[in-house]
């Protein structure tokens, strides 16, 4: 903008901060010279299309396909590229008008969150310079794994929000002035790093970031403040950071089986693996409860022709029970406090080709059974097409996993990160029951096992919740109200 103002000399010019002393108004009138028309050229507006963070757990994305080609004119809000995250395939839109000058990451290739995947030029005159920048960005992306393998710390929970903020827009200004100067480069600091910097009075402008694309991490601030990181912190982060090195040294640790084939994880499988490892840090316990399902089976036969699924019945019953036991719907995020969720969002585990995902029935306690069933069918269809939006799979407060349709009578589920409990539902099977009077009868029973975070949910809490859930299942008329 400053160069733009210089290209059209103003009629008046007041005192400026560049002058050691304010000049009188009469002396501030510019004197025309022959050099006035030769002003600094206006900087070309070239923007990078970054790999966006489509979820809080996403660290890299895969380009499924480019909707637009090089040379295409783009309009603000128009889909440009389809990106595969750790959970779904999503269209990424541009936030600016312009011309797609260069594609940096091609179809089928992956890039870290925040890495440039394309270059956007504002005008045709900027295309050549944009292509040069695209070529440089491509070289940088190719060298990134080698550079970050040992030097870049793993992304932690504190870093994830910063990655989401840094790549929240699919197209963003590069922040580099013409000529490659670093003066105009934007400093990206994670929220926790900012907090540490304020506590230890560290000037982030003088800190060199070791994160992707120069992001300043909490470790960088601690290093600048002269604080030695605790071994426990690095121990927690080790599994995620050392995964590549472990994979590389696996043959030395385990005997090679002749004829074995190594198949790398897909993006979704990598996310599942990371979440399962993270779950090991939470102290959990499990409680089982047998429930009579004769009345539920009879209700299901009545509502099945109307499109109601057993999953919807179980989700509705769980939501109604959670409404009476809010502690089971709570979360422990920092190890020091309860987070009581105001919404009851039931996440249901669904196996899809190449992975596992948990579509979320939001406000399940407030929806009637038939609307809940309709919503569930829509979510399953979107999940199998990998078209779920982030809020449709990452907003769960309680998870339901049902293997009963496969004949599994009982199993334990692993607690998902960020939730307080998960329910594992087995198959309903005829069971011989001995009555108090000595007579025997046969009734359908299913085994329900709940895994819970013992930091916030205790045995008595879970037992009370299961009793309420059992009463709703055994007297299911309230499910249709």
C-alpha positions as CSV (number, residue, x, y, z in Angstrom):
1,X,0.0,0.0,0.0
2,X,2.9,2.3,0.8
3,X,4.3,1.8,-2.7
4,X,0.9,2.5,-4.2
5,X,0.7,5.8,-2.4
6,X,4.1,6.7,-3.7
7,X,3.1,6.1,-7.3
8,X,0.5,9.0,-6.9
9,X,2.2,11.9,-5.1
10,X,-0.2,13.5,-2.6
11,X,-1.1,17.2,-2.7
12,X,0.0,17.6,0.9
13,X,2.6,15.8,3.0
14,X,2.7,16.2,6.8
15,X,5.6,15.4,9.1
16,X,6.8,11.8,9.1
17,X,8.5,9.6,11.6
18,X,11.5,9.4,9.3
19,X,12.3,13.1,9.9
20,X,14.3,13.8,13.0
21,X,12.2,16.9,13.7
22,X,8.7,17.9,12.4
23,X,8.9,20.1,9.3
24,X,6.7,23.1,8.8
25,X,3.7,22.6,6.7
26,X,5.0,25.0,4.0
27,X,8.1,23.0,3.6
28,X,6.3,19.7,3.4
29,X,4.9,20.4,-0.1
30,X,6.6,18.1,-2.5
31,X,8.8,19.6,-5.1
32,X,8.2,18.1,-8.5
33,X,11.3,16.4,-9.9
34,X,12.1,14.4,-13.0
35,X,12.5,11.3,-10.8
36,X,9.0,11.4,-9.3
37,X,7.4,9.0,-11.9
38,X,10.1,6.4,-11.2
39,X,8.6,5.0,-8.0
40,X,9.0,1.6,-6.4
41,X,7.1,-1.1,-8.3
42,X,3.9,-2.4,-6.7
43,X,4.5,-5.8,-5.1
44,X,2.8,-8.6,-7.0
45,X,0.0,-10.2,-5.0
46,X,0.9,-13.9,-4.9
47,X,-0.6,-16.2,-2.3
48,X,0.1,-19.7,-1.3
49,X,-2.6,-22.4,-1.0
50,X,-1.7,-24.2,2.2
51,X,-2.6,-27.7,3.3
52,X,-5.4,-27.0,5.8
53,X,-5.9,-28.7,9.1
54,X,-9.3,-30.4,8.7
55,X,-9.3,-31.9,12.2
56,X,-7.5,-31.4,15.5
57,X,-5.6,-34.7,15.0
58,X,-4.5,-34.1,11.4
59,X,-0.8,-33.5,10.9
60,X,-0.6,-34.1,7.1
61,X,-3.1,-34.5,4.3
62,X,-3.2,-36.3,1.0
63,X,-4.3,-34.6,-2.3
64,X,-7.2,-36.8,-3.7
65,X,-7.6,-34.6,-6.8
66,X,-7.4,-31.1,-8.0
67,X,-10.8,-29.7,-9.0
68,X,-9.1,-26.9,-10.9
69,X,-6.1,-26.9,-13.2
70,X,-3.2,-24.6,-13.6
71,X,-4.3,-21.4,-15.4
72,X,-7.9,-21.6,-14.2
73,X,-9.5,-18.4,-12.9
74,X,-10.7,-18.9,-9.3
75,X,-13.5,-17.0,-7.4
76,X,-13.7,-16.6,-3.7
77,X,-15.5,-19.5,-2.1
78,X,-15.0,-21.8,-5.0
79,X,-13.8,-25.4,-4.4
80,X,-10.2,-25.9,-5.6
81,X,-8.9,-29.2,-4.4
82,X,-10.1,-32.4,-2.6
83,X,-8.0,-33.3,0.4
84,X,-8.0,-36.6,2.3
85,X,-7.7,-35.9,6.0
86,X,-7.3,-38.6,8.7
87,X,-11.1,-39.0,8.7
88,X,-12.7,-37.8,5.5
89,X,-12.3,-36.4,2.0
90,X,-13.2,-32.7,1.9
91,X,-13.4,-29.9,-0.7
92,X,-11.1,-27.0,0.1
93,X,-12.2,-23.6,-1.0
94,X,-10.3,-20.5,-1.9
95,X,-10.7,-17.4,0.2
96,X,-9.4,-15.1,-2.6
97,X,-10.0,-14.4,-6.3
98,X,-7.1,-15.1,-8.6
99,X,-5.5,-17.5,-11.1
100,X,-4.2,-20.9,-10.1
101,X,-0.6,-20.4,-11.3
102,X,1.1,-23.5,-10.1
103,X,0.2,-26.8,-8.4
104,X,2.9,-27.7,-5.9
105,X,1.5,-31.0,-4.6
106,X,0.0,-33.3,-7.2
107,X,-2.8,-35.9,-7.0
108,X,-1.9,-38.7,-4.7
109,X,0.9,-36.9,-2.9
110,X,0.9,-35.9,0.7
111,X,2.1,-32.7,2.5
112,X,2.2,-31.6,6.2
113,X,-0.4,-29.3,7.5
114,X,0.6,-25.7,6.7
115,X,2.8,-26.7,3.7
116,X,2.1,-24.9,0.4
117,X,0.2,-27.1,-2.1
118,X,-0.5,-24.5,-4.8
119,X,0.2,-20.9,-5.8
120,X,-2.4,-18.3,-6.5
121,X,-1.7,-15.2,-8.7
122,X,-3.8,-12.1,-8.7
123,X,-3.2,-11.2,-12.3
124,X,-1.8,-12.7,-15.5
125,X,1.3,-10.6,-15.1
126,X,2.0,-12.3,-11.8
127,X,1.9,-15.9,-13.1
128,X,5.5,-16.2,-14.1
129,X,6.7,-15.0,-10.7
130,X,4.1,-17.3,-9.0
131,X,5.4,-20.3,-11.0
132,X,8.9,-19.6,-9.8
133,X,7.7,-19.4,-6.2
134,X,5.8,-22.7,-6.8
135,X,9.0,-24.4,-8.0
136,X,10.8,-23.2,-4.8
137,X,7.9,-24.4,-2.6
138,X,8.0,-27.8,-4.3
139,X,11.7,-28.2,-3.5
140,X,11.0,-27.2,0.1
141,X,8.2,-29.7,0.5
142,X,10.4,-32.5,-0.9
143,X,13.2,-31.7,1.6
144,X,10.8,-31.3,4.5
145,X,10.8,-34.9,5.8
146,X,14.6,-35.0,5.9
147,X,14.9,-31.7,7.7
148,X,12.2,-32.4,10.2
149,X,12.9,-36.0,11.0
150,X,15.3,-35.3,13.9
151,X,15.0,-31.6,14.4
152,X,11.2,-30.9,14.7
153,X,9.5,-32.0,17.9
154,X,6.3,-34.0,17.5
155,X,3.0,-32.2,17.5
156,X,1.4,-32.2,20.9
157,X,-2.1,-31.4,22.1
158,X,-0.9,-27.8,22.7
159,X,0.4,-27.5,19.1
160,X,-2.8,-28.9,17.4
161,X,-4.9,-25.7,17.9
162,X,-2.0,-23.6,16.4
163,X,-1.9,-25.9,13.4
164,X,-5.6,-25.5,13.0
165,X,-5.3,-21.7,13.2
166,X,-2.3,-21.5,10.9
167,X,-4.0,-23.5,8.2
168,X,-7.7,-22.6,8.8
169,X,-7.9,-20.9,5.5
170,X,-7.2,-22.8,2.3
171,X,-5.6,-19.8,0.7
172,X,-3.6,-17.2,2.7
173,X,-1.0,-14.5,2.0
174,X,2.6,-15.7,2.0
175,X,3.7,-12.9,4.3
176,X,7.0,-12.4,2.5
177,X,8.0,-9.1,1.0
178,X,9.4,-9.0,-2.6
179,X,13.1,-9.7,-2.8
180,X,13.0,-12.5,-0.2
181,X,13.3,-10.3,2.9
182,X,12.4,-12.0,6.2
183,X,11.2,-8.7,7.7
184,X,7.7,-9.2,6.5
185,X,7.4,-12.9,7.5
186,X,4.6,-13.6,10.0
187,X,5.7,-15.2,13.3
188,X,3.5,-18.2,14.2
189,X,3.4,-19.1,17.8
190,X,1.3,-21.9,19.4
191,X,-1.1,-20.7,22.2
192,X,0.8,-22.6,24.9
193,X,4.1,-21.2,23.7
194,X,2.6,-17.7,23.9
195,X,1.6,-18.4,27.5
196,X,5.1,-19.7,28.4
197,X,6.7,-16.7,26.7
198,X,4.6,-14.3,28.8
199,X,5.3,-16.2,32.0
200,X,9.1,-16.3,31.5
201,X,9.2,-12.9,29.8
202,X,10.6,-14.2,26.5
203,X,10.4,-12.0,23.4
204,X,9.0,-14.3,20.7
205,X,10.4,-12.0,18.0
206,X,13.9,-13.1,19.0
207,X,13.0,-16.9,19.2
208,X,13.8,-19.1,16.2
209,X,11.0,-21.6,15.7
210,X,11.8,-25.3,15.2
211,X,8.3,-26.3,14.2
212,X,7.0,-26.7,10.7
213,X,7.6,-23.6,8.6
214,X,9.2,-21.8,11.6
215,X,6.4,-22.2,14.0
216,X,7.5,-21.4,17.6
217,X,6.7,-24.3,19.9
218,X,6.7,-24.4,23.8
219,X,10.1,-26.2,23.6
220,X,11.5,-23.3,21.7
221,X,10.4,-20.8,24.4
222,X,11.7,-23.0,27.2
223,X,15.0,-23.2,25.4
224,X,15.2,-19.4,25.0
225,X,14.3,-19.1,28.7
226,X,17.1,-21.5,29.7
227,X,14.6,-24.1,31.0
228,X,15.6,-27.7,30.7
229,X,12.6,-29.9,29.5
230,X,11.5,-32.5,32.0
231,X,12.2,-36.1,30.9
232,X,8.6,-37.0,31.5
233,X,7.4,-34.6,28.8
234,X,9.8,-36.1,26.2
235,X,8.8,-39.6,27.3
236,X,5.1,-38.9,26.5
237,X,6.0,-37.4,23.2
238,X,8.4,-40.2,22.3
239,X,5.9,-42.7,20.8
240,X,4.7,-40.2,18.1
241,X,8.1,-38.8,17.4
242,X,10.0,-42.0,17.2
243,X,7.4,-43.9,15.1
244,X,9.3,-43.4,11.8
245,X,12.6,-44.4,13.4
246,X,11.0,-47.4,15.1
247,X,9.6,-48.5,11.8
248,X,13.0,-48.2,10.2
249,X,14.7,-50.3,13.0
250,X,11.9,-52.9,13.2
251,X,13.8,-55.6,11.2
252,X,16.6,-55.4,13.9
253,X,14.0,-55.9,16.7
254,X,11.8,-58.6,15.2
255,X,12.8,-61.5,13.0
256,X,11.8,-61.1,9.3
257,X,9.2,-63.5,8.1
258,X,10.0,-64.7,4.6
259,X,7.5,-63.6,2.0
260,X,5.9,-61.0,4.3
261,X,4.7,-57.8,2.8
262,X,4.8,-54.4,4.5
263,X,1.8,-52.1,3.8
264,X,2.1,-48.5,5.1
265,X,-0.9,-47.1,7.1
266,X,-3.4,-45.0,5.3
267,X,-4.0,-41.5,6.6
268,X,-7.0,-42.7,8.6
269,X,-5.2,-45.8,9.9
270,X,-2.4,-43.6,11.1
271,X,-4.9,-41.4,13.0
272,X,-6.5,-44.4,14.6
273,X,-3.1,-45.8,15.6
274,X,-2.1,-42.4,17.2
275,X,-5.4,-42.2,19.1
276,X,-5.0,-45.7,20.4
277,X,-1.5,-45.0,21.7
278,X,-2.7,-41.8,23.3
279,X,-5.5,-43.7,25.1
280,X,-2.9,-45.7,27.0
281,X,-2.0,-42.6,29.1
282,X,-5.5,-42.5,30.6
283,X,-6.3,-44.7,33.7
284,X,-9.4,-46.7,32.8
285,X,-11.5,-49.4,34.4
286,X,-14.3,-51.5,33.0
287,X,-17.7,-52.6,34.3
288,X,-20.0,-55.2,32.7
289,X,-23.8,-55.5,33.0
290,X,-26.2,-58.0,31.6
291,X,-29.5,-56.6,30.3
292,X,-32.8,-58.3,29.4
293,X,-33.7,-57.3,25.8
294,X,-37.1,-59.1,25.3
295,X,-39.0,-55.8,25.4
296,X,-36.4,-54.0,23.3
297,X,-36.5,-56.8,20.6
298,X,-40.3,-56.6,20.5
299,X,-40.2,-52.8,20.1
300,X,-37.5,-53.1,17.3
301,X,-39.8,-55.4,15.3
302,X,-42.5,-52.8,15.5
303,X,-40.4,-49.8,14.5
304,X,-38.0,-51.5,12.0
305,X,-40.5,-51.1,9.1
306,X,-40.4,-47.3,9.8
307,X,-36.7,-47.2,9.2
308,X,-35.6,-47.3,12.8
309,X,-32.3,-49.2,13.4
310,X,-31.1,-51.0,16.5
311,X,-28.1,-48.5,16.6
312,X,-30.6,-45.6,16.9
313,X,-32.5,-47.4,19.7
314,X,-29.3,-48.0,21.7
315,X,-28.0,-44.4,21.1
316,X,-31.3,-43.0,22.2
317,X,-31.3,-45.1,25.4
318,X,-27.7,-44.2,26.2
319,X,-28.5,-40.5,25.7
320,X,-31.5,-40.6,28.0
321,X,-29.4,-42.4,30.7
322,X,-26.5,-39.8,30.3
323,X,-29.0,-37.0,30.9
324,X,-29.6,-38.5,34.4
325,X,-25.9,-39.1,35.0
326,X,-23.9,-36.1,33.6
327,X,-20.6,-37.2,35.1
328,X,-20.5,-40.1,32.7
329,X,-20.8,-37.6,29.9
330,X,-18.0,-35.4,31.2
331,X,-14.4,-35.2,30.2
332,X,-11.0,-34.7,31.9
333,X,-8.8,-32.6,29.6
334,X,-6.0,-31.4,31.9
335,X,-5.9,-34.1,34.6
336,X,-7.0,-31.5,37.2
337,X,-10.7,-30.8,36.5
338,X,-14.0,-32.0,35.2
339,X,-15.4,-30.7,32.0
340,X,-19.2,-31.2,32.1
341,X,-20.5,-31.2,28.5
342,X,-23.8,-29.3,28.0
343,X,-24.6,-31.4,24.9
344,X,-25.0,-35.2,24.8
345,X,-23.4,-36.2,21.5
346,X,-23.3,-39.9,20.9
347,X,-20.4,-41.1,18.7
348,X,-21.0,-44.5,17.1
349,X,-18.1,-46.6,15.8
350,X,-18.4,-47.5,12.2
351,X,-16.1,-49.8,10.2
352,X,-15.4,-48.5,6.7
353,X,-13.1,-49.6,4.0
354,X,-9.6,-49.1,5.3
355,X,-10.3,-47.7,8.7
356,X,-12.7,-46.8,11.5
357,X,-14.7,-43.6,12.1
358,X,-17.2,-42.4,14.7
359,X,-20.0,-40.3,13.2
360,X,-21.7,-38.3,15.9
361,X,-25.4,-38.0,16.7
362,X,-25.5,-34.5,18.2
363,X,-28.0,-33.7,20.9
364,X,-29.2,-37.3,20.8
365,X,-31.3,-36.9,23.9
366,X,-33.3,-34.1,22.3
367,X,-34.2,-35.9,19.0
368,X,-37.1,-38.2,18.6
369,X,-36.3,-41.8,17.6
370,X,-37.4,-41.5,14.0
371,X,-35.4,-38.3,13.3
372,X,-32.5,-39.9,15.1
373,X,-32.6,-42.9,12.8
374,X,-32.9,-40.7,9.7
375,X,-29.9,-38.7,10.8
376,X,-27.9,-41.8,11.5
377,X,-28.5,-43.2,8.0
378,X,-27.3,-39.9,6.5
379,X,-24.1,-40.0,8.7
380,X,-23.3,-43.5,7.7
381,X,-23.7,-42.8,4.0
382,X,-21.4,-39.7,4.3
383,X,-18.9,-41.7,6.4
384,X,-18.6,-44.4,3.7
385,X,-18.3,-41.8,1.0
386,X,-15.6,-40.0,3.2
387,X,-17.7,-36.8,3.1
388,X,-18.2,-36.2,6.9
389,X,-17.5,-32.7,8.1
390,X,-15.2,-32.3,11.1
391,X,-18.0,-31.5,13.5
392,X,-19.8,-34.7,12.4
393,X,-17.0,-37.0,13.7
394,X,-15.0,-35.1,16.3
395,X,-17.7,-33.7,18.6
396,X,-18.7,-36.8,20.5
397,X,-19.0,-36.8,24.3
398,X,-19.8,-40.5,24.7
399,X,-19.1,-43.4,22.3
400,X,-21.1,-46.5,21.5
401,X,-19.5,-49.5,19.8
402,X,-21.8,-52.4,18.8
403,X,-20.5,-55.7,17.6
404,X,-23.7,-57.6,18.4
405,X,-24.7,-57.8,14.7
406,X,-21.6,-60.0,14.2
407,X,-22.6,-62.4,16.9
408,X,-20.0,-61.2,19.4
409,X,-21.4,-61.7,22.9
410,X,-19.0,-59.5,24.8
411,X,-15.9,-57.3,24.3
412,X,-14.1,-54.4,25.8
413,X,-13.6,-51.1,23.9
414,X,-10.7,-48.7,24.1
415,X,-11.5,-45.2,25.5
416,X,-11.2,-42.6,22.8
417,X,-9.1,-39.5,23.7
418,X,-11.1,-36.6,25.0
419,X,-14.1,-38.6,26.3
420,X,-15.1,-40.0,29.6
421,X,-16.6,-43.3,28.7
422,X,-17.3,-45.8,25.8
423,X,-19.9,-48.5,25.8
424,X,-19.3,-51.9,24.1
425,X,-22.6,-53.7,23.2
426,X,-22.6,-57.5,22.6
427,X,-25.2,-59.7,20.9
428,X,-28.6,-60.5,22.5
429,X,-28.8,-64.2,23.0
430,X,-31.2,-66.6,24.7
431,X,-30.1,-67.2,28.3
432,X,-31.4,-69.6,30.9
433,X,-32.6,-67.6,33.9
434,X,-33.3,-69.1,37.4
435,X,-36.1,-67.4,39.2
436,X,-36.4,-67.0,42.9
437,X,-39.1,-69.7,43.2
438,X,-36.7,-72.2,41.6
439,X,-38.3,-72.2,38.2
440,X,-36.2,-71.7,35.0
441,X,-37.0,-69.6,32.1
442,X,-35.3,-68.5,28.9
443,X,-34.9,-64.8,28.2
444,X,-32.8,-62.8,25.7
445,X,-29.9,-61.0,27.3
446,X,-27.1,-58.9,26.0
447,X,-23.8,-58.0,27.8
448,X,-22.8,-54.4,28.0
449,X,-19.3,-53.4,29.0
450,X,-18.3,-49.8,29.7
451,X,-14.8,-48.5,29.8
452,X,-14.4,-45.2,31.7
453,X,-11.8,-42.7,32.7
454,X,-11.2,-43.4,36.4
455,X,-10.0,-39.8,37.1
456,X,-13.5,-38.5,36.8
457,X,-15.8,-41.5,36.8
458,X,-15.9,-43.9,39.7
459,X,-17.3,-47.4,40.1
460,X,-20.5,-46.2,41.8
461,X,-21.1,-43.6,39.0
462,X,-20.8,-46.2,36.3
463,X,-23.0,-48.7,38.1
464,X,-25.7,-46.2,38.6
465,X,-25.6,-45.2,34.9
466,X,-25.8,-48.9,33.8
467,X,-28.8,-49.5,36.1
468,X,-30.6,-46.5,34.5
469,X,-29.6,-47.7,31.0
470,X,-30.9,-51.2,31.8
471,X,-34.2,-49.9,33.0
472,X,-34.7,-47.9,29.8
473,X,-33.8,-51.0,27.7
474,X,-36.1,-53.3,29.7
475,X,-39.0,-50.8,29.6
476,X,-38.4,-49.1,26.2
477,X,-41.7,-47.3,25.8
478,X,-40.0,-44.0,26.7
479,X,-37.8,-44.3,23.6
480,X,-40.6,-43.6,21.3
481,X,-42.0,-40.6,23.2
